Amino acid sequence: MASWLIPTLKAVLPHVASIVSNALPVFTRRKIASDADGVQQQIAELQGAVAQSAGHIQELAAQLQSTLAALEQAALQAEARLRRAVVLSAVACGLSVVALFVALIALSLR
């Protein structure tokens, strides 16, 4: 599983239930829907649910943006560490080759 998926899910999952509950508004009874006041009330309920959903979506977007920024920063740090490890291993290989030649020269001069 990708390492970025777990923090993202931890940031998103607590808000899924509230988004779903707000996205499915509790409508007024169906018998009221026949008159104009009932329709207006249902429209008002839908607008309220949409406003709440928009607020939650904005909050999730802000959290996702901060999570992505943290992931990008961690990726840059990991890349720098990898680059440093590659350079150090190349230096170590070079030093081992030099040490091998010095040992061979020391053996041949004995």
Number of C-alpha atoms within 10 A of each C-alpha: 5 5 8 12 10 11 13 15 11 10 15 16 11 10 14 14 11 13 18 11 12 19 17 13 15 12 13 13 9 9 8 13 15 9 9 10 11 17 15 12 15 19 13 12 17 18 13 15 19 17 14 16 19 15 13 17 15 12 14 17 13 12 15 17 12 12 16 15 12 13 16 12 12 12 12 12 12 12 12 12 12 12 12 12 12 12 12 12 12 12 12 12 12 12 12 12 12 12 12 12 12 12 12 11 11 10 9 8 7 5
